[in-house]
Amino acid sequence: MDELNGRMMAFQILLTGLIARSANDARDPLGFLSDFRDEMRAVIRGVRIDGLPDGGPVRDHALRAADEMFSLMKAPANDQ
C-alpha cells in the first residue's frame, strides 16, 4: 500500500507541474488555472465509481485532492 501511495503522490506532483507549466505559457495564467480546476471538478463529479455501495466518500476525497493541488499553484512572478 505504501508503494501505491508513493506512486499516487508522484503522479500528483507530476500532474501539478505539467498544469503549472501550461499555465505559465497561457496569456492569463490565473484564468487558465481556474478553468482547468472547474473542468477537473466536473470530471471527478461525473466519474462512475464501481465496487463500492457508496462512492461519495471516494469522490469527496478526490475533489479535496484536486482543490489542494490547485491551491499550491500561483501566478508566475513578474520580476523580469
DSSP file (Angstrom, degrees, kcal/mol; ACC not computed):
  #  RESIDUE AA STRUCTURE BP1 BP2  ACC     N-H-->O    O-->H-N    N-H-->O    O-->H-N    TCO  KAPPA ALPHA  PHI   PSI    X-CA   Y-CA   Z-CA
    1    1 A M     >        0   0    0      0, 0.0     4,-2.6     0, 0.0     5,-0.2   0.000 360.0 360.0 360.0 -36.1    0.0    0.0    0.0
    2    2 A D  H  >  +     0   0    0      1,-0.2     4,-2.5     2,-0.2     5,-0.2   0.885 360.0  52.3 -62.0 -37.2    2.9    2.4    0.7
    3    3 A E  H  > S+     0   0    0      2,-0.2     4,-2.3     1,-0.2    -1,-0.2   0.913 109.8  48.3 -65.0 -41.9    4.2    1.8   -2.8
    4    4 A L  H  > S+     0   0    0      2,-0.2     4,-2.4     1,-0.2    -2,-0.2   0.926 112.4  48.4 -63.1 -45.2    0.7    2.7   -4.3
    5    5 A N  H  X S+     0   0    0     -4,-2.6     4,-2.3     1,-0.2    -2,-0.2   0.893 111.3  50.9 -62.7 -39.9    0.5    5.8   -2.1
    6    6 A G  H  X S+     0   0    0     -4,-2.5     4,-2.3     2,-0.2    -1,-0.2   0.893 110.9  48.0 -64.5 -40.3    4.0    6.8   -3.2
    7    7 A R  H  X S+     0   0    0     -4,-2.3     4,-2.5     2,-0.2    -2,-0.2   0.895 111.0  50.8 -67.7 -39.5    3.2    6.4   -6.8
    8    8 A M  H  X S+     0   0    0     -4,-2.4     4,-2.4     2,-0.2    -2,-0.2   0.910 111.1  48.5 -64.2 -40.8    0.0    8.4   -6.4
    9    9 A M  H  X S+     0   0    0     -4,-2.3     4,-2.3     2,-0.2    -2,-0.2   0.913 111.4  49.7 -65.4 -41.9    1.9   11.2   -4.8
   10   10 A A  H  X S+     0   0    0     -4,-2.3     4,-2.4     1,-0.2    -2,-0.2   0.898 111.2  49.9 -62.7 -40.5    4.5   11.2   -7.5
   11   11 A F  H  X S+     0   0    0     -4,-2.5     4,-2.8     2,-0.2    -2,-0.2   0.907 109.9  50.5 -64.6 -41.9    1.7   11.3  -10.1
   12   12 A Q  H  X S+     0   0    0     -4,-2.4     4,-2.5     2,-0.2    -2,-0.2   0.900 111.3  48.4 -63.3 -40.7    0.0   14.2   -8.4
   13   13 A I  H  X S+     0   0    0     -4,-2.3     4,-2.3     2,-0.2    -2,-0.2   0.926 113.1  47.4 -65.0 -44.5    3.3   16.1   -8.3
   14   14 A L  H  X S+     0   0    0     -4,-2.4     4,-2.3     2,-0.2    -2,-0.2   0.931 113.4  47.7 -61.5 -46.4    4.0   15.4  -11.9
   15   15 A L  H  X S+     0   0    0     -4,-2.8     4,-2.5     1,-0.2     5,-0.2   0.904 110.6  51.6 -63.0 -42.2    0.5   16.5  -12.9
   16   16 A T  H  X S+     0   0    0     -4,-2.5     4,-2.6     1,-0.2    -1,-0.2   0.912 110.4  49.4 -61.1 -42.7    0.7   19.6  -10.8
   17   17 A G  H  X S+     0   0    0     -4,-2.3     4,-2.4     2,-0.2    -2,-0.2   0.897 110.8  49.4 -63.2 -41.4    4.0   20.5  -12.5
   18   18 A L  H  X S+     0   0    0     -4,-2.3     4,-2.2     2,-0.2    -2,-0.2   0.908 112.8  46.9 -65.6 -41.8    2.5   20.0  -16.0
   19   19 A I  H  X S+     0   0    0     -4,-2.5     4,-2.4     2,-0.2    -2,-0.2   0.922 112.8  49.3 -65.6 -43.6   -0.5   22.1  -15.3
   20   20 A A  H  X S+     0   0    0     -4,-2.6     4,-2.2    -5,-0.2    -2,-0.2   0.900 110.5  51.2 -62.9 -40.0    1.6   24.9  -13.8
   21   21 A R  H  X S+     0   0    0     -4,-2.4     4,-1.2     2,-0.2    -1,-0.2   0.918 110.8  48.0 -63.0 -43.8    3.9   24.8  -16.8
   22   22 A S  H  X S+     0   0    0     -4,-2.2     4,-0.6     1,-0.2     3,-0.3   0.889 110.2  52.6 -63.6 -39.2    0.9   25.0  -19.2
   23   23 A A  H >< S+     0   0    0     -4,-2.4     3,-1.0     1,-0.2    -1,-0.2   0.883 103.4  57.5 -64.3 -37.8   -0.5   27.9  -17.1
   24   24 A N  H 3< S+     0   0    0     -4,-2.2    -1,-0.2     1,-0.3    -2,-0.2   0.830 107.1  48.7 -61.9 -31.1    2.9   29.8  -17.4
   25   25 A D  H 3< S+     0   0    0     -4,-1.2    -1,-0.3    -3,-0.3    -2,-0.2   0.587  94.7  97.0 -84.3 -10.5    2.6   29.7  -21.2
   26   26 A A  S << S-     0   0    0     -3,-1.0     4,-0.1    -4,-0.6    -3,-0.0  -0.431  78.8-128.2 -80.1 153.8   -1.0   30.9  -21.1
   27   27 A R  S    S+     0   0    0      1,-0.3    -1,-0.1    -2,-0.1    -4,-0.0   0.881 108.4  30.7 -65.4 -38.1   -1.9   34.6  -21.7
   28   28 A D  S  > S-     0   0    0      1,-0.2     4,-2.6     2,-0.0    -1,-0.3  -0.813  72.6-178.5-123.0  87.5   -4.0   34.6  -18.5
   29   29 A P  H  > S+     0   0    0      0, 0.0     4,-2.5     0, 0.0     5,-0.2   0.885  82.4  47.8 -58.1 -43.1   -2.4   32.1  -16.1
   30   30 A L  H  > S+     0   0    0      2,-0.2     4,-2.4     1,-0.2     5,-0.2   0.902 112.8  48.8 -67.1 -39.2   -5.0   32.5  -13.3
   31   31 A G  H  > S+     0   0    0      2,-0.2     4,-2.7     1,-0.2     5,-0.2   0.905 110.6  51.8 -63.9 -40.8   -7.9   32.2  -15.7
   32   32 A F  H  X S+     0   0    0     -4,-2.6     4,-2.7     2,-0.2    -2,-0.2   0.941 111.7  46.3 -59.5 -48.2   -6.3   29.1  -17.2
   33   33 A L  H  X S+     0   0    0     -4,-2.5     4,-2.6     2,-0.2    -2,-0.2   0.897 112.8  50.0 -63.9 -40.4   -5.9   27.5  -13.7
   34   34 A S  H  X S+     0   0    0     -4,-2.4     4,-2.3     2,-0.2    -1,-0.2   0.934 113.6  44.8 -63.3 -46.2   -9.5   28.4  -12.7
   35   35 A D  H  X S+     0   0    0     -4,-2.7     4,-2.2     2,-0.2    -2,-0.2   0.917 114.3  49.0 -63.8 -43.0  -10.9   27.0  -15.9
   36   36 A F  H  X S+     0   0    0     -4,-2.7     4,-2.5    -5,-0.2    -2,-0.2   0.910 110.7  50.7 -64.1 -42.3   -8.8   23.8  -15.6
   37   37 A R  H  X S+     0   0    0     -4,-2.6     4,-2.5     1,-0.2    -1,-0.2   0.920 109.8  50.3 -61.3 -44.5   -9.8   23.4  -12.0
   38   38 A D  H  X S+     0   0    0     -4,-2.3     4,-1.9     1,-0.2    -1,-0.2   0.901 111.4  48.8 -61.5 -40.8  -13.5   23.7  -12.9
   39   39 A E  H  X S+     0   0    0     -4,-2.2     4,-2.2     2,-0.2    -2,-0.2   0.911 111.0  49.9 -65.3 -42.2  -13.1   21.1  -15.6
   40   40 A M  H  X S+     0   0    0     -4,-2.5     4,-2.6     1,-0.2    -2,-0.2   0.905 110.0  50.5 -63.7 -41.3  -11.3   18.7  -13.3
   41   41 A R  H  X S+     0   0    0     -4,-2.5     4,-2.3     1,-0.2    -1,-0.2   0.892 109.9  50.9 -64.0 -38.7  -14.0   19.0  -10.7
   42   42 A A  H  X S+     0   0    0     -4,-1.9     4,-1.4     2,-0.2    -2,-0.2   0.903 110.8  48.7 -64.7 -41.0  -16.7   18.3  -13.3
   43   43 A V  H  X S+     0   0    0     -4,-2.2     4,-1.2     2,-0.2     3,-0.3   0.935 110.9  49.9 -63.6 -45.9  -14.8   15.2  -14.4
   44   44 A I  H  < S+     0   0    0     -4,-2.6     3,-0.5     1,-0.2    -2,-0.2   0.901 110.4  50.3 -60.5 -41.2  -14.5   14.0  -10.8
   45   45 A R  H  < S+     0   0    0     -4,-2.3    -1,-0.2     1,-0.2    -2,-0.2   0.817 114.3  45.3 -66.3 -28.8  -18.2   14.5  -10.2
   46   46 A G  H  < S+     0   0    0     -4,-1.4    -1,-0.2    -3,-0.3    -2,-0.2   0.571  84.1 111.0 -93.6  -9.7  -19.0   12.6  -13.3
   47   47 A V     <  -     0   0    0     -4,-1.2     2,-0.5    -3,-0.5    12,-0.0  -0.443  67.2-129.0 -69.6 135.0  -16.7    9.6  -12.9
   48   48 A R        -     0   0    0     -2,-0.2     2,-0.7     1,-0.0    -1,-0.1  -0.732  17.9-154.6 -85.2 128.2  -18.5    6.3  -12.2
   49   49 A I        -     0   0    0     -2,-0.5     3,-0.4     3,-0.1     2,-0.2  -0.904  13.0-166.8-108.8 109.5  -17.1    4.5   -9.2
   50   50 A D        +     0   0    0     -2,-0.7     0, 0.0     1,-0.2     0, 0.0  -0.529  61.1  37.8 -90.7 158.9  -17.6    0.8   -9.3
   51   51 A G  S    S+     0   0    0     -2,-0.2    -1,-0.2     1,-0.2     3,-0.1   0.403  94.4  90.5  88.2  -2.1  -17.2   -1.7   -6.5
   52   52 A L        -     0   0    0     -3,-0.4     3,-0.3     1,-0.1    -1,-0.2  -0.976  68.1-141.9-126.1 140.8  -18.5    0.4   -3.7
   53   53 A P  S    S+     0   0    0      0, 0.0     2,-0.4     0, 0.0    -1,-0.1   0.851 100.8  24.2 -66.1 -31.4  -22.0    0.7   -2.4
   54   54 A D        -     0   0    0      1,-0.1     4,-0.3    -3,-0.1     0, 0.0  -0.923  61.6-177.6-136.8 109.4  -21.5    4.5   -1.9
   55   55 A G     >  +     0   0    0     -2,-0.4     4,-2.6    -3,-0.3     5,-0.2   0.425  60.5 100.5 -85.0   1.8  -18.8    6.3   -3.9
   56   56 A G  H  > S+     0   0    0      1,-0.2     4,-2.9     2,-0.2     5,-0.2   0.906  79.4  47.9 -55.9 -49.4  -19.5    9.6   -2.2
   57   57 A P  H  > S+     0   0    0      0, 0.0     4,-2.2     0, 0.0    -1,-0.2   0.891 113.4  48.5 -61.9 -38.0  -16.5    9.4    0.2
   58   58 A V  H  > S+     0   0    0     -4,-0.3     4,-2.3     2,-0.2    -2,-0.2   0.923 113.2  47.8 -66.0 -43.5  -14.1    8.5   -2.6
   59   59 A R  H  X S+     0   0    0     -4,-2.6     4,-2.4     2,-0.2    -1,-0.2   0.913 111.1  50.9 -63.1 -43.7  -15.5   11.3   -4.8
   60   60 A D  H  X S+     0   0    0     -4,-2.9     4,-2.4     1,-0.2    -1,-0.2   0.906 110.2  49.9 -60.9 -41.8  -15.2   13.8   -1.9
   61   61 A H  H  X S+     0   0    0     -4,-2.2     4,-2.4    -5,-0.2    -1,-0.2   0.912 110.3  50.0 -63.3 -42.0  -11.6   12.8   -1.3
   62   62 A A  H  X S+     0   0    0     -4,-2.3     4,-2.2     2,-0.2    -2,-0.2   0.892 110.3  50.2 -64.5 -39.2  -10.8   13.2   -5.0
   63   63 A L  H  X S+     0   0    0     -4,-2.4     4,-2.4     2,-0.2    -2,-0.2   0.912 111.2  48.5 -64.6 -42.3  -12.4   16.7   -5.0
   64   64 A R  H  X S+     0   0    0     -4,-2.4     4,-2.4     2,-0.2    -2,-0.2   0.893 110.8  51.1 -64.1 -39.4  -10.3   17.7   -1.9
   65   65 A A  H  X S+     0   0    0     -4,-2.4     4,-2.3     2,-0.2    -2,-0.2   0.906 110.9  48.2 -64.9 -41.4   -7.1   16.4   -3.5
   66   66 A A  H  X S+     0   0    0     -4,-2.2     4,-2.3     2,-0.2    -2,-0.2   0.922 111.9  49.5 -64.8 -43.3   -7.8   18.4   -6.7
   67   67 A D  H  X S+     0   0    0     -4,-2.4     4,-1.9     1,-0.2    -2,-0.2   0.898 111.0  50.2 -61.9 -40.0   -8.5   21.5   -4.7
   68   68 A E  H  X S+     0   0    0     -4,-2.4     4,-1.0     2,-0.2    -1,-0.2   0.911 109.1  51.6 -65.2 -42.1   -5.3   21.0   -2.8
   69   69 A M  H >< S+     0   0    0     -4,-2.3     3,-0.7     1,-0.2     4,-0.4   0.936 113.1  44.2 -59.1 -47.1   -3.3   20.6   -6.0
   70   70 A F  H >< S+     0   0    0     -4,-2.3     3,-1.0     1,-0.2    -1,-0.2   0.792 105.8  61.0 -72.5 -26.9   -4.6   23.8   -7.5
   71   71 A S  H 3< S+     0   0    0     -4,-1.9    -1,-0.2     1,-0.2    -2,-0.2   0.730  97.8  60.7 -70.7 -19.7   -4.2   25.7   -4.2
   72   72 A L  T << S+     0   0    0     -4,-1.0     2,-0.2    -3,-0.7    -1,-0.2   0.652  93.1  80.7 -79.4 -15.2   -0.5   25.0   -4.4
   73   73 A M    <   +     0   0    0     -3,-1.0     2,-0.3    -4,-0.4   -56,-0.0  -0.619  57.1 176.8 -93.3 151.7   -0.2   26.9   -7.8
   74   74 A K        -     0   0    0     -2,-0.2     3,-0.1   -54,-0.0    -2,-0.0  -0.926  39.1 -77.3-143.9 168.9    0.1   30.6   -8.2
   75   75 A A        -     0   0    0     -2,-0.3     3,-0.1     1,-0.1   -51,-0.1  -0.356  59.4 -95.4 -66.3 148.3    0.5   33.1  -10.9
   76   76 A P        -     0   0    0      0, 0.0    -1,-0.1     0, 0.0     2,-0.1  -0.324  45.5-100.7 -65.0 149.2    4.1   33.4  -12.2
   77   77 A A        -     0   0    0      1,-0.1    -3,-0.0    -3,-0.1     0, 0.0  -0.369  19.0-144.6 -68.9 147.9    6.2   36.2  -10.8
   78   78 A N        +     0   0    0      1,-0.1     2,-0.9    -3,-0.1    -1,-0.1  -0.119  61.8 118.6-103.1  35.0    6.6   39.4  -12.8
   79   79 A D              0   0    0      1,-0.2    -1,-0.1     0, 0.0    -2,-0.1  -0.478 360.0 360.0-101.6  62.4   10.2   40.2  -11.7
   80   80 A Q              0   0    0     -2,-0.9    -1,-0.2     0, 0.0    -2,-0.0   0.421 360.0 360.0 -96.3 360.0   11.8   40.0  -15.2
